[in-house]
Amino acid sequence: MKILYFSPIDWNFIIQRPQHLARELSRHHDVIYIYPLSLKTLLGNLSMKGNKRDEFRSARRKINARLKFYQPLILPQARIHFLDRINKATCKVRLRRKIFKEKLGDSIVWFNHPHQASYLPLFKDRFICYDCMDNWTDFDLGREKELIKEEENHILSKADVVFASSELLLER
């Protein structure tokens, strides 16, 4: 079984719940850890020197053969609405190609953040997992808060299974 694991954080950032879950899932399943790569981050990675660059590049190679990474390139995120729409549209096109090219159409799809709801149309007949690991509305203010609520409700309405990282989130 293959799992398309959409993460809200880069693998090389602070190791948190998404990385732990993806690593454990990859012990028994083929997992593709998906996290868009910002052009700004890519350029920063390319400018690393010597040991730091080698350490960064090898960090993901040490996991296991069943855990792969896919990072569609996006424009720097700056909470600008039209850039966000461009990034989501670009990611959808790249994901559609990847799914077709690697025959990933029957994969389980695992979401971790409400903003990932925009990818749901790519997976109409797939088994959808949603891991509610945080109360995301606590992180954003203003109009973003309402959007996150709507997106999370949309994922919840499509999910076949939902996990919650706490009793409080389970009750909510």
Phi, psi and omega in degrees: 000140178252144180235124172267108188256103180274119182252147175276354182225148177295143180303324185276002175278189180305130181291121183225193182310312182302317181293319179298314180295315180299318179297314180293318178299325182286354175291333184234350185221158172281124183239132172249113181274115186251122175212118180302142180256118178289141177305322179298317179294318179302312180296322176297319179295320181293334182274355178297149182249147167047235186300322181297317179295316180296319178296316180298313182293325184274348184304320182277339182287344185274357187286272174193170186289342183269352180254115179245166182233141176225122183232089176296136182286133178230166175287155178306136181275126181222022181055037175257122190307312184291328176293321177299317179295319178298314180299315180296318180295317179297315179297319179300315179298313181294320178295317179302316178298314181298316180298316180292311184299318184260010178053055182259015185300333182261013182290153168284142181247128185239117179253151181232355184214142180304326181298342179285355178301334180296342179272350183306321180300339178285345190230049186301319184250026182257160174282122185249128172250141172234123178259103180276094187259351180206160170272089189299335180292342176289341183269337185239151181243167173068218183299330180301325181299315179294320178298316180297319177299315179297314181296319180295318177299323178295314177299315180300325180289338182258343186290140174274332177213143180232133175250146176232139185274359178204163177298320180299315178292323178299316179295319180295000000 
